Every structure is written in structure tokens, then in C-alpha cells.
Amino acid sequence: MPDDRRTLSQHAVVLEHIETLADLAREAILPWFRSPELGAANKTAEGFDPVTQADRAAEQALRAYLQEARPLDGILGEEFGQKASQSGLTWVIDPIDGTRGFLAGTPCWGVLIALADADGPFLGVIDQPYISERFLGGLGQAWVDGPQGRKALATRTTRDLGDAILFTTFPEIGTTTERAAFKRVEQNVRLTRYGMDCYAYALLAAGHVDLVIEAGLNPYDIAAPIAVIEAAGGIVTDWQGARVGENGQVIAAANAELHAQALALLRR
């Protein structure tokens, strides 16, 4: 386990770095938000997977900073791929999670930055530049800072699935089989809402919702939410209850009881 994860002085260093990275992303992205000059290229031949000038500018700014400040660390970013780590630490970056929402002018997108080692992400930030909200979790920290000041993050204590609030980004979640599994959970909760992208995970960490269930995610989509939610007292796994991996399935829950109830329905 790297010294950064266990040494208090190193904790302070990486905490400072991750906040600086979030600040740099804000500076790069906000001039493009709701700008008439904003454009988008499609990254896929099927469907619509957009990338904008803001996505690229933000990731480039973060990579430039890390190359100077943390040259031995690895980088995994959505837009510019992977740089191998020489330190055992990797920064995982999604410059804009929710680019479709960004294009539509909604504020429910965010910057995702995580720091991971061989055991997974242990420090993360979900940052919403437009409304100036920052959710940070890991290394003994769990807080949100925004228009209402700084508050501690803590997940909800809802114990019964029938009382739970569930989020997912798209109603047409995953494959046919995955949609059927999601539907089994949806039919047993109090309220289901759609959209929000990474902001749904932030709301879970802040104690406003109980479950987020998604499929088809990439590592940069979920690394930061894992760190933030776990620091706030929640649990994040794949749909088999194992560590989130390459299958792209994610269930984030406010507590172990809700996690177990939802997982049983997903696996049935």
C-alpha cells in the first residue's frame, strides 16, 4: 500500500492536489457552459456519445498539472487514454460526466477526479462547477462545500427497500436482461428518478437518495463516486456484490441493509 494512503503528511499533499485539479477543471469548463460557441463531436458510430471543447480543455489542463506536480503517477482519463503509473498511484479523470446534460444546458453534470492504487479508488471528488458544489471523500474526509457552506457527508439510514429513492441515468438501462433486473428493484422502491449522471451519486453521499443502479459504466465514470460514497458510509459494488470491475454494472447503496435487499432482486 503506497505511503500516500497511510501517511498523514502525504494525505495533506494529495488532498491539496485533488482540490487544485477540481479548481482547474472549473476554470477550463465554465466559459463553455451555455455558450453559443459550444460544439460537440460524436465519438461513436452508433448512437450519440458526445465530446466537447470543454471536455478536452479540462482534461488537458488536469494532465498538464499532474505532469508537473506528480510526474510518477499514472493517469486514466476519458478523452486522452492512460498513462502508466510508476508510483503505484493513478489519477482517474472524467472531465465532464454528463456531457449530454452539459450540451442541453442543465446543471446536472460534474467533474470526476479520483486517486486509486492497486486496491481501488481511495480519494474522490464530484464537482459541480456551475452551482459551486464540491463533494469530497476519502483519507478521513467526507464533506460537501457549496452555496450553503460546508457540511459533513453521511448516507441515509433507510432500512426498507419500500421506502427507498432510486436513481439511474437512462430508463433504457443496459441490455434487455439488465433492464429486467433493474425493473425488479424499481417495482419495490418508493420513488424512481432518472437522469442526473454523477450528481445522483453525490446526492446519495449527501443523504438525499438511497440507491443508484447503473450498467455500462467505465472506470472513469465510477472511481470518484466510489471513494465519495464509501467515505460517507455507503457501499458500492457490481451486481454480484463484488468489487466494481469491467462489466460496467454498479449498485451504490446508502447502507448494507438496502444494498442486500436490492442485490437480491438484481441477482434473482
TORNU-328926 format. One record per residue (C-alpha): residue number from 1; residue in one letter; y, z negated, x. Coordinates in nm, 2 decimals. Each point is the difference from the previous one (the first is absolute). Example, Ala and Ser with C-alpha at 12.3 -4.5 7.8 and 13.67 -1.06 7.14 Angstrom:
BEGIN
<site><pos>1</pos><code>A</code><v>-0.45</v><w>-0.78</w><u>1.23</u></site>
<site><pos>2</pos><code>S</code><v>0.34</v><w>0.07</w><u>0.14</u></site>
END
This chain:
BEGIN
<site><pos>1</pos><code>M</code><v>0.00</v><w>0.00</w><u>0.00</u></site>
<site><pos>2</pos><code>P</code><v>0.33</v><w>0.10</w><u>0.16</u></site>
<site><pos>3</pos><code>D</code><v>0.24</v><w>-0.26</w><u>0.11</u></site>
<site><pos>4</pos><code>D</code><v>0.26</v><w>0.13</w><u>-0.24</u></site>
<site><pos>5</pos><code>R</code><v>-0.21</v><w>-0.14</w><u>-0.29</u></site>
<site><pos>6</pos><code>R</code><v>-0.04</v><w>-0.35</w><u>0.14</u></site>
<site><pos>7</pos><code>T</code><v>0.31</v><w>-0.08</w><u>0.22</u></site>
<site><pos>8</pos><code>L</code><v>0.31</v><w>-0.13</w><u>-0.18</u></site>
<site><pos>9</pos><code>S</code><v>0.24</v><w>0.16</w><u>0.24</u></site>
<site><pos>10</pos><code>Q</code><v>-0.17</v><w>0.34</w><u>-0.05</u></site>
<site><pos>11</pos><code>H</code><v>0.01</v><w>-0.06</w><u>-0.38</u></site>
<site><pos>12</pos><code>A</code><v>0.38</v><w>-0.02</w><u>0.02</u></site>
<site><pos>13</pos><code>V</code><v>0.01</v><w>0.33</w><u>0.20</u></site>
<site><pos>14</pos><code>V</code><v>-0.20</v><w>0.21</w><u>-0.24</u></site>
<site><pos>15</pos><code>L</code><v>0.17</v><w>-0.15</w><u>-0.30</u></site>
<site><pos>16</pos><code>E</code><v>0.33</v><w>0.11</w><u>0.15</u></site>
<site><pos>17</pos><code>H</code><v>-0.14</v><w>0.34</w><u>0.07</u></site>
<site><pos>18</pos><code>I</code><v>-0.13</v><w>0.06</w><u>-0.35</u></site>
<site><pos>19</pos><code>E</code><v>0.33</v><w>-0.10</w><u>-0.16</u></site>
<site><pos>20</pos><code>T</code><v>0.19</v><w>0.23</w><u>0.24</u></site>
<site><pos>21</pos><code>L</code><v>-0.24</v><w>0.28</w><u>-0.10</u></site>
<site><pos>22</pos><code>A</code><v>0.06</v><w>-0.06</w><u>-0.37</u></site>
<site><pos>23</pos><code>D</code><v>0.38</v><w>0.00</w><u>0.07</u></site>
<site><pos>24</pos><code>L</code><v>-0.03</v><w>0.34</w><u>0.19</u></site>
<site><pos>25</pos><code>A</code><v>-0.20</v><w>0.15</w><u>-0.29</u></site>
<site><pos>26</pos><code>R</code><v>0.27</v><w>-0.11</w><u>-0.25</u></site>
<site><pos>27</pos><code>E</code><v>0.27</v><w>0.17</w><u>0.21</u></site>
<site><pos>28</pos><code>A</code><v>-0.20</v><w>0.32</w><u>0.03</u></site>
<site><pos>29</pos><code>I</code><v>-0.11</v><w>0.02</w><u>-0.37</u></site>
<site><pos>30</pos><code>L</code><v>0.30</v><w>-0.11</w><u>-0.21</u></site>
<site><pos>31</pos><code>P</code><v>0.23</v><w>0.30</w><u>0.08</u></site>
<site><pos>32</pos><code>W</code><v>-0.26</v><w>0.22</w><u>-0.16</u></site>
<site><pos>33</pos><code>F</code><v>-0.08</v><w>-0.20</w><u>-0.31</u></site>
<site><pos>34</pos><code>R</code><v>0.14</v><w>0.17</w><u>-0.31</u></site>
<site><pos>35</pos><code>S</code><v>0.17</v><w>0.26</w><u>0.22</u></site>
<site><pos>36</pos><code>P</code><v>0.04</v><w>0.36</w><u>-0.13</u></site>
<site><pos>37</pos><code>E</code><v>-0.10</v><w>0.11</w><u>0.35</u></site>
<site><pos>38</pos><code>L</code><v>-0.34</v><w>-0.16</w><u>-0.02</u></site>
<site><pos>39</pos><code>G</code><v>-0.29</v><w>0.24</w><u>0.01</u></site>
<site><pos>40</pos><code>A</code><v>-0.38</v><w>-0.02</w><u>0.01</u></site>
<site><pos>41</pos><code>A</code><v>-0.28</v><w>0.19</w><u>0.16</u></site>
<site><pos>42</pos><code>N</code><v>-0.35</v><w>-0.01</w><u>-0.14</u></site>
<site><pos>43</pos><code>K</code><v>-0.27</v><w>-0.13</w><u>0.24</u></site>
<site><pos>44</pos><code>T</code><v>-0.30</v><w>0.12</w><u>-0.20</u></site>
<site><pos>45</pos><code>A</code><v>-0.13</v><w>0.33</w><u>-0.14</u></site>
<site><pos>46</pos><code>E</code><v>-0.11</v><w>-0.18</w><u>-0.32</u></site>
<site><pos>47</pos><code>G</code><v>0.23</v><w>-0.21</w><u>-0.21</u></site>
<site><pos>48</pos><code>F</code><v>0.33</v><w>-0.14</w><u>0.14</u></site>
<site><pos>49</pos><code>D</code><v>0.01</v><w>-0.23</w><u>0.30</u></site>
<site><pos>50</pos><code>P</code><v>0.37</v><w>0.00</w><u>0.10</u></site>
<site><pos>51</pos><code>V</code><v>0.17</v><w>-0.08</w><u>0.33</u></site>
<site><pos>52</pos><code>T</code><v>0.38</v><w>-0.02</w><u>0.03</u></site>
<site><pos>53</pos><code>Q</code><v>0.26</v><w>0.00</w><u>0.27</u></site>
<site><pos>54</pos><code>A</code><v>0.02</v><w>-0.38</w><u>-0.06</u></site>
<site><pos>55</pos><code>D</code><v>-0.37</v><w>-0.06</w><u>0.07</u></site>
<site><pos>56</pos><code>R</code><v>0.01</v><w>0.19</w><u>0.33</u></site>
<site><pos>57</pos><code>A</code><v>0.33</v><w>-0.15</w><u>0.11</u></site>
<site><pos>58</pos><code>A</code><v>-0.12</v><w>-0.35</w><u>-0.06</u></site>
<site><pos>59</pos><code>E</code><v>-0.33</v><w>0.03</w><u>0.17</u></site>
<site><pos>60</pos><code>Q</code><v>0.17</v><w>0.17</w><u>0.30</u></site>
<site><pos>61</pos><code>A</code><v>0.25</v><w>-0.28</w><u>0.03</u></site>
<site><pos>62</pos><code>L</code><v>-0.28</v><w>-0.27</w><u>-0.01</u></site>
<site><pos>63</pos><code>R</code><v>-0.21</v><w>0.19</w><u>0.26</u></site>
<site><pos>64</pos><code>A</code><v>0.30</v><w>0.03</w><u>0.23</u></site>
<site><pos>65</pos><code>Y</code><v>0.07</v><w>-0.37</w><u>-0.02</u></site>
<site><pos>66</pos><code>L</code><v>-0.37</v><w>-0.10</w><u>0.06</u></site>
<site><pos>67</pos><code>Q</code><v>-0.03</v><w>0.24</w><u>0.29</u></site>
<site><pos>68</pos><code>E</code><v>0.29</v><w>-0.19</w><u>0.17</u></site>
<site><pos>69</pos><code>A</code><v>-0.08</v><w>-0.35</w><u>-0.12</u></site>
<site><pos>70</pos><code>R</code><v>-0.38</v><w>0.00</w><u>-0.02</u></site>
<site><pos>71</pos><code>P</code><v>-0.13</v><w>0.29</w><u>0.21</u></site>
<site><pos>72</pos><code>L</code><v>-0.35</v><w>-0.13</w><u>0.03</u></site>
<site><pos>73</pos><code>D</code><v>-0.05</v><w>-0.05</w><u>-0.37</u></site>
<site><pos>74</pos><code>G</code><v>-0.17</v><w>0.27</w><u>-0.22</u></site>
<site><pos>75</pos><code>I</code><v>0.17</v><w>0.16</w><u>-0.29</u></site>
<site><pos>76</pos><code>L</code><v>-0.16</v><w>0.14</w><u>-0.32</u></site>
<site><pos>77</pos><code>G</code><v>0.25</v><w>0.18</w><u>-0.22</u></site>
<site><pos>78</pos><code>E</code><v>-0.04</v><w>0.22</w><u>-0.31</u></site>
<site><pos>79</pos><code>E</code><v>0.22</v><w>0.28</w><u>0.12</u></site>
<site><pos>80</pos><code>F</code><v>-0.07</v><w>0.02</w><u>0.38</u></site>
<site><pos>81</pos><code>G</code><v>-0.35</v><w>-0.12</w><u>0.05</u></site>
<site><pos>82</pos><code>Q</code><v>-0.14</v><w>-0.25</w><u>0.24</u></site>
<site><pos>83</pos><code>K</code><v>0.09</v><w>-0.12</w><u>0.35</u></site>
<site><pos>84</pos><code>A</code><v>-0.28</v><w>-0.19</w><u>0.17</u></site>
<site><pos>85</pos><code>S</code><v>0.05</v><w>-0.37</w><u>0.08</u></site>
<site><pos>86</pos><code>Q</code><v>-0.02</v><w>-0.14</w><u>0.35</u></site>
<site><pos>87</pos><code>S</code><v>0.08</v><w>-0.36</w><u>-0.11</u></site>
<site><pos>88</pos><code>G</code><v>-0.25</v><w>-0.04</w><u>-0.29</u></site>
<site><pos>89</pos><code>L</code><v>0.29</v><w>0.00</w><u>-0.25</u></site>
<site><pos>90</pos><code>T</code><v>0.09</v><w>0.29</w><u>-0.23</u></site>
<site><pos>91</pos><code>W</code><v>0.31</v><w>0.04</w><u>-0.22</u></site>
<site><pos>92</pos><code>V</code><v>-0.10</v><w>0.16</w><u>-0.33</u></site>
<site><pos>93</pos><code>I</code><v>0.29</v><w>0.19</w><u>-0.16</u></site>
<site><pos>94</pos><code>D</code><v>0.06</v><w>0.16</w><u>-0.34</u></site>
<site><pos>95</pos><code>P</code><v>0.37</v><w>0.10</w><u>0.02</u></site>
<site><pos>96</pos><code>I</code><v>0.02</v><w>0.05</w><u>-0.38</u></site>
<site><pos>97</pos><code>D</code><v>-0.28</v><w>-0.11</w><u>-0.22</u></site>
<site><pos>98</pos><code>G</code><v>0.07</v><w>0.16</w><u>-0.33</u></site>
<site><pos>99</pos><code>T</code><v>0.17</v><w>0.32</w><u>0.11</u></site>
<site><pos>100</pos><code>R</code><v>-0.05</v><w>0.15</w><u>-0.35</u></site>
<site><pos>101</pos><code>G</code><v>0.21</v><w>-0.29</w><u>-0.14</u></site>
<site><pos>102</pos><code>F</code><v>0.25</v><w>0.04</w><u>0.28</u></site>
<site><pos>103</pos><code>L</code><v>0.04</v><w>0.37</w><u>-0.10</u></site>
<site><pos>104</pos><code>A</code><v>0.05</v><w>-0.11</w><u>-0.36</u></site>
<site><pos>105</pos><code>G</code><v>0.27</v><w>-0.25</w><u>0.08</u></site>
<site><pos>106</pos><code>T</code><v>-0.19</v><w>-0.31</w><u>-0.10</u></site>
<site><pos>107</pos><code>P</code><v>0.03</v><w>-0.31</w><u>0.22</u></site>
<site><pos>108</pos><code>C</code><v>-0.38</v><w>-0.07</w><u>-0.02</u></site>
<site><pos>109</pos><code>W</code><v>-0.09</v><w>0.12</w><u>0.35</u></site>
<site><pos>110</pos><code>G</code><v>0.00</v><w>-0.18</w><u>0.32</u></site>
<site><pos>111</pos><code>V</code><v>-0.04</v><w>-0.01</w><u>0.38</u></site>
<site><pos>112</pos><code>L</code><v>-0.33</v><w>-0.14</w><u>0.12</u></site>
<site><pos>113</pos><code>I</code><v>-0.04</v><w>-0.14</w><u>0.35</u></site>
<site><pos>114</pos><code>A</code><v>-0.29</v><w>-0.20</w><u>0.13</u></site>
<site><pos>115</pos><code>L</code><v>-0.13</v><w>-0.13</w><u>0.33</u></site>
<site><pos>116</pos><code>A</code><v>-0.38</v><w>0.01</w><u>0.04</u></site>
<site><pos>117</pos><code>D</code><v>-0.27</v><w>-0.09</w><u>0.25</u></site>
<site><pos>118</pos><code>A</code><v>-0.37</v><w>0.05</w><u>0.00</u></site>
<site><pos>119</pos><code>D</code><v>-0.03</v><w>-0.24</w><u>-0.29</u></site>
<site><pos>120</pos><code>G</code><v>0.25</v><w>0.19</w><u>-0.22</u></site>
<site><pos>121</pos><code>P</code><v>0.36</v><w>-0.05</w><u>-0.10</u></site>
<site><pos>122</pos><code>F</code><v>0.14</v><w>-0.34</w><u>0.06</u></site>
<site><pos>123</pos><code>L</code><v>0.38</v><w>0.05</w><u>-0.05</u></site>
<site><pos>124</pos><code>G</code><v>0.16</v><w>0.23</w><u>-0.25</u></site>
<site><pos>125</pos><code>V</code><v>0.33</v><w>0.10</w><u>-0.17</u></site>
<site><pos>126</pos><code>I</code><v>0.05</v><w>0.16</w><u>-0.33</u></site>
<site><pos>127</pos><code>D</code><v>0.37</v><w>0.10</w><u>0.00</u></site>
<site><pos>128</pos><code>Q</code><v>0.20</v><w>0.15</w><u>-0.29</u></site>
<site><pos>129</pos><code>P</code><v>0.33</v><w>0.12</w><u>0.17</u></site>
<site><pos>130</pos><code>Y</code><v>0.19</v><w>0.10</w><u>-0.32</u></site>
<site><pos>131</pos><code>I</code><v>-0.02</v><w>-0.33</w><u>-0.17</u></site>
<site><pos>132</pos><code>S</code><v>-0.01</v><w>-0.19</w><u>0.34</u></site>
<site><pos>133</pos><code>E</code><v>-0.32</v><w>-0.18</w><u>-0.06</u></site>
<site><pos>134</pos><code>R</code><v>-0.23</v><w>-0.09</w><u>0.29</u></site>
<site><pos>135</pos><code>F</code><v>-0.35</v><w>-0.15</w><u>-0.04</u></site>
<site><pos>136</pos><code>L</code><v>-0.15</v><w>-0.14</w><u>0.32</u></site>
<site><pos>137</pos><code>G</code><v>-0.33</v><w>-0.16</w><u>0.06</u></site>
<site><pos>138</pos><code>G</code><v>-0.21</v><w>-0.12</w><u>0.30</u></site>
<site><pos>139</pos><code>L</code><v>0.02</v><w>-0.22</w><u>0.31</u></site>
<site><pos>140</pos><code>G</code><v>0.09</v><w>-0.30</w><u>-0.22</u></site>
<site><pos>141</pos><code>Q</code><v>0.26</v><w>0.19</w><u>-0.20</u></site>
<site><pos>142</pos><code>A</code><v>0.00</v><w>0.09</w><u>-0.37</u></site>
<site><pos>143</pos><code>W</code><v>0.33</v><w>0.07</w><u>-0.16</u></site>
<site><pos>144</pos><code>V</code><v>0.22</v><w>0.25</w><u>-0.19</u></site>
<site><pos>145</pos><code>D</code><v>0.36</v><w>0.05</w><u>0.09</u></site>
<site><pos>146</pos><code>G</code><v>0.23</v><w>0.18</w><u>-0.24</u></site>
<site><pos>147</pos><code>P</code><v>0.30</v><w>-0.02</w><u>-0.24</u></site>
<site><pos>148</pos><code>Q</code><v>-0.12</v><w>-0.34</w><u>-0.13</u></site>
<site><pos>149</pos><code>G</code><v>-0.04</v><w>-0.14</w><u>0.35</u></site>
<site><pos>150</pos><code>R</code><v>-0.31</v><w>-0.09</w><u>0.20</u></site>
<site><pos>151</pos><code>K</code><v>-0.30</v><w>-0.14</w><u>-0.19</u></site>
<site><pos>152</pos><code>A</code><v>-0.35</v><w>-0.09</w><u>0.10</u></site>
<site><pos>153</pos><code>L</code><v>-0.28</v><w>0.24</w><u>-0.11</u></site>
<site><pos>154</pos><code>A</code><v>-0.29</v><w>-0.15</w><u>-0.20</u></site>
<site><pos>155</pos><code>T</code><v>-0.24</v><w>0.19</w><u>-0.21</u></site>
<site><pos>156</pos><code>R</code><v>-0.07</v><w>-0.10</w><u>-0.37</u></site>
<site><pos>157</pos><code>T</code><v>-0.25</v><w>-0.26</w><u>-0.11</u></site>
<site><pos>158</pos><code>T</code><v>-0.13</v><w>0.21</w><u>-0.30</u></site>
<site><pos>159</pos><code>R</code><v>-0.38</v><w>-0.08</w><u>-0.02</u></site>
<site><pos>160</pos><code>D</code><v>-0.11</v><w>0.20</w><u>-0.30</u></site>
<site><pos>161</pos><code>L</code><v>-0.01</v><w>0.38</w><u>0.02</u></site>
<site><pos>162</pos><code>G</code><v>0.10</v><w>0.01</w><u>-0.37</u></site>
<site><pos>163</pos><code>D</code><v>0.34</v><w>-0.14</w><u>0.10</u></site>
<site><pos>164</pos><code>A</code><v>0.06</v><w>0.23</w><u>0.30</u></site>
<site><pos>165</pos><code>I</code><v>0.26</v><w>0.27</w><u>0.06</u></site>
<site><pos>166</pos><code>L</code><v>-0.15</v><w>0.31</w><u>0.18</u></site>
<site><pos>167</pos><code>F</code><v>0.17</v><w>0.28</w><u>0.19</u></site>
<site><pos>168</pos><code>T</code><v>-0.11</v><w>0.33</w><u>0.13</u></site>
<site><pos>169</pos><code>T</code><v>0.21</v><w>0.30</w><u>0.12</u></site>
<site><pos>170</pos><code>F</code><v>-0.16</v><w>0.28</w><u>-0.20</u></site>
<site><pos>171</pos><code>P</code><v>-0.18</v><w>-0.01</w><u>-0.34</u></site>
<site><pos>172</pos><code>E</code><v>-0.23</v><w>0.27</w><u>0.14</u></site>
<site><pos>173</pos><code>I</code><v>-0.13</v><w>-0.23</w><u>0.27</u></site>
<site><pos>174</pos><code>G</code><v>-0.25</v><w>0.14</w><u>0.24</u></site>
<site><pos>175</pos><code>T</code><v>-0.32</v><w>0.18</w><u>-0.09</u></site>
<site><pos>176</pos><code>T</code><v>-0.16</v><w>0.00</w><u>-0.35</u></site>
<site><pos>177</pos><code>T</code><v>-0.23</v><w>-0.28</w><u>0.11</u></site>
<site><pos>178</pos><code>E</code><v>0.30</v><w>-0.20</w><u>0.14</u></site>
<site><pos>179</pos><code>R</code><v>0.20</v><w>0.05</w><u>-0.32</u></site>
<site><pos>180</pos><code>A</code><v>-0.29</v><w>-0.13</w><u>-0.21</u></site>
<site><pos>181</pos><code>A</code><v>-0.02</v><w>-0.31</w><u>0.22</u></site>
<site><pos>182</pos><code>F</code><v>0.37</v><w>-0.06</w><u>-0.02</u></site>
<site><pos>183</pos><code>K</code><v>-0.01</v><w>0.04</w><u>-0.38</u></site>
<site><pos>184</pos><code>R</code><v>-0.25</v><w>-0.28</w><u>-0.02</u></site>
<site><pos>185</pos><code>V</code><v>0.25</v><w>-0.23</w><u>0.16</u></site>
<site><pos>186</pos><code>E</code><v>0.29</v><w>0.14</w><u>-0.19</u></site>
<site><pos>187</pos><code>Q</code><v>-0.17</v><w>-0.07</w><u>-0.33</u></site>
<site><pos>188</pos><code>N</code><v>-0.03</v><w>-0.37</w><u>0.09</u></site>
<site><pos>189</pos><code>V</code><v>0.35</v><w>-0.09</w><u>0.11</u></site>
<site><pos>190</pos><code>R</code><v>0.31</v><w>-0.09</w><u>-0.20</u></site>
<site><pos>191</pos><code>L</code><v>0.23</v><w>0.27</w><u>0.13</u></site>
<site><pos>192</pos><code>T</code><v>-0.03</v><w>0.31</w><u>0.21</u></site>
<site><pos>193</pos><code>R</code><v>0.30</v><w>0.18</w><u>0.16</u></site>
<site><pos>194</pos><code>Y</code><v>0.02</v><w>0.32</w><u>0.21</u></site>
<site><pos>195</pos><code>G</code><v>0.21</v><w>0.12</w><u>0.29</u></site>
<site><pos>196</pos><code>M</code><v>0.19</v><w>-0.21</w><u>0.25</u></site>
<site><pos>197</pos><code>D</code><v>-0.21</v><w>0.11</w><u>0.30</u></site>
<site><pos>198</pos><code>C</code><v>0.03</v><w>-0.27</w><u>0.27</u></site>
<site><pos>199</pos><code>Y</code><v>0.25</v><w>-0.20</w><u>-0.21</u></site>
<site><pos>200</pos><code>A</code><v>-0.29</v><w>-0.11</w><u>-0.22</u></site>
<site><pos>201</pos><code>Y</code><v>-0.16</v><w>-0.18</w><u>0.30</u></site>
<site><pos>202</pos><code>A</code><v>0.33</v><w>-0.17</w><u>0.07</u></site>
<site><pos>203</pos><code>L</code><v>0.02</v><w>-0.12</w><u>-0.36</u></site>
<site><pos>204</pos><code>L</code><v>-0.35</v><w>-0.14</w><u>0.04</u></site>
<site><pos>205</pos><code>A</code><v>0.09</v><w>-0.19</w><u>0.32</u></site>
<site><pos>206</pos><code>A</code><v>0.31</v><w>-0.13</w><u>-0.18</u></site>
<site><pos>207</pos><code>G</code><v>-0.20</v><w>-0.14</w><u>-0.29</u></site>
<site><pos>208</pos><code>H</code><v>0.10</v><w>0.24</w><u>-0.27</u></site>
<site><pos>209</pos><code>V</code><v>-0.32</v><w>0.19</w><u>-0.06</u></site>
<site><pos>210</pos><code>D</code><v>-0.37</v><w>-0.08</w><u>0.06</u></site>
<site><pos>211</pos><code>L</code><v>-0.19</v><w>0.31</w><u>0.10</u></site>
<site><pos>212</pos><code>V</code><v>0.05</v><w>0.34</w><u>0.17</u></site>
<site><pos>213</pos><code>I</code><v>-0.29</v><w>0.24</w><u>0.00</u></site>
<site><pos>214</pos><code>E</code><v>0.02</v><w>0.34</w><u>0.16</u></site>
<site><pos>215</pos><code>A</code><v>-0.22</v><w>0.27</w><u>0.16</u></site>
<site><pos>216</pos><code>G</code><v>0.07</v><w>0.28</w><u>0.25</u></site>
<site><pos>217</pos><code>L</code><v>0.22</v><w>-0.21</w><u>0.23</u></site>
<site><pos>218</pos><code>N</code><v>0.05</v><w>0.06</w><u>0.37</u></site>
<site><pos>219</pos><code>P</code><v>0.03</v><w>-0.28</w><u>0.26</u></site>
<site><pos>220</pos><code>Y</code><v>0.38</v><w>0.03</w><u>0.02</u></site>
<site><pos>221</pos><code>D</code><v>0.02</v><w>-0.04</w><u>-0.38</u></site>
<site><pos>222</pos><code>I</code><v>-0.16</v><w>-0.35</w><u>0.00</u></site>
<site><pos>223</pos><code>A</code><v>0.02</v><w>-0.16</w><u>0.34</u></site>
<site><pos>224</pos><code>A</code><v>0.34</v><w>-0.17</w><u>-0.07</u></site>
<site><pos>225</pos><code>P</code><v>-0.09</v><w>-0.11</w><u>-0.35</u></site>
<site><pos>226</pos><code>I</code><v>-0.32</v><w>-0.16</w><u>0.13</u></site>
<site><pos>227</pos><code>A</code><v>0.20</v><w>-0.22</w><u>0.24</u></site>
<site><pos>228</pos><code>V</code><v>0.27</v><w>-0.09</w><u>-0.25</u></site>
<site><pos>229</pos><code>I</code><v>-0.24</v><w>-0.08</w><u>-0.29</u></site>
<site><pos>230</pos><code>E</code><v>-0.24</v><w>-0.20</w><u>0.22</u></site>
<site><pos>231</pos><code>A</code><v>0.29</v><w>-0.20</w><u>0.14</u></site>
<site><pos>232</pos><code>A</code><v>0.11</v><w>-0.08</w><u>-0.36</u></site>
<site><pos>233</pos><code>G</code><v>-0.34</v><w>-0.13</w><u>-0.09</u></site>
<site><pos>234</pos><code>G</code><v>-0.16</v><w>0.31</w><u>-0.15</u></site>
<site><pos>235</pos><code>I</code><v>-0.31</v><w>0.20</w><u>0.09</u></site>
<site><pos>236</pos><code>V</code><v>-0.04</v><w>0.38</w><u>0.07</u></site>
<site><pos>237</pos><code>T</code><v>-0.34</v><w>0.17</w><u>0.04</u></site>
<site><pos>238</pos><code>D</code><v>-0.16</v><w>0.33</w><u>-0.09</u></site>
<site><pos>239</pos><code>W</code><v>-0.19</v><w>0.04</w><u>-0.33</u></site>
<site><pos>240</pos><code>Q</code><v>-0.32</v><w>-0.15</w><u>0.16</u></site>
<site><pos>241</pos><code>G</code><v>0.18</v><w>-0.31</w><u>0.11</u></site>
<site><pos>242</pos><code>A</code><v>0.00</v><w>0.10</w><u>0.36</u></site>
<site><pos>243</pos><code>R</code><v>0.28</v><w>0.06</w><u>0.24</u></site>
<site><pos>244</pos><code>V</code><v>0.22</v><w>0.30</w><u>-0.10</u></site>
<site><pos>245</pos><code>G</code><v>-0.14</v><w>0.30</w><u>0.18</u></site>
<site><pos>246</pos><code>E</code><v>-0.01</v><w>0.38</w><u>0.00</u></site>
<site><pos>247</pos><code>N</code><v>-0.11</v><w>0.04</w><u>-0.37</u></site>
<site><pos>248</pos><code>G</code><v>0.36</v><w>-0.05</w><u>-0.11</u></site>
<site><pos>249</pos><code>Q</code><v>-0.09</v><w>-0.25</w><u>-0.28</u></site>
<site><pos>250</pos><code>V</code><v>0.21</v><w>-0.31</w><u>-0.02</u></site>
<site><pos>251</pos><code>I</code><v>0.01</v><w>-0.31</w><u>-0.23</u></site>
<site><pos>252</pos><code>A</code><v>0.28</v><w>-0.25</w><u>0.06</u></site>
<site><pos>253</pos><code>A</code><v>-0.02</v><w>-0.32</w><u>-0.20</u></site>
<site><pos>254</pos><code>A</code><v>0.21</v><w>-0.31</w><u>-0.03</u></site>
<site><pos>255</pos><code>N</code><v>-0.29</v><w>-0.23</w><u>0.06</u></site>
<site><pos>256</pos><code>A</code><v>-0.38</v><w>-0.01</w><u>0.06</u></site>
<site><pos>257</pos><code>E</code><v>-0.08</v><w>-0.07</w><u>-0.37</u></site>
<site><pos>258</pos><code>L</code><v>0.17</v><w>0.31</w><u>-0.13</u></site>
<site><pos>259</pos><code>H</code><v>-0.13</v><w>0.20</w><u>0.29</u></site>
<site><pos>260</pos><code>A</code><v>-0.36</v><w>-0.09</w><u>-0.08</u></site>
<site><pos>261</pos><code>Q</code><v>0.04</v><w>0.08</w><u>-0.38</u></site>
<site><pos>262</pos><code>A</code><v>0.16</v><w>0.34</w><u>0.07</u></site>
<site><pos>263</pos><code>L</code><v>-0.24</v><w>0.08</w><u>0.28</u></site>
<site><pos>264</pos><code>A</code><v>-0.30</v><w>-0.06</w><u>-0.23</u></site>
<site><pos>265</pos><code>L</code><v>0.13</v><w>0.26</w><u>-0.24</u></site>
<site><pos>266</pos><code>L</code><v>0.08</v><w>0.25</w><u>0.27</u></site>
<site><pos>267</pos><code>R</code><v>-0.35</v><w>-0.03</w><u>0.14</u></site>
<site><pos>268</pos><code>R</code><v>-0.19</v><w>0.00</w><u>-0.33</u></site>
END
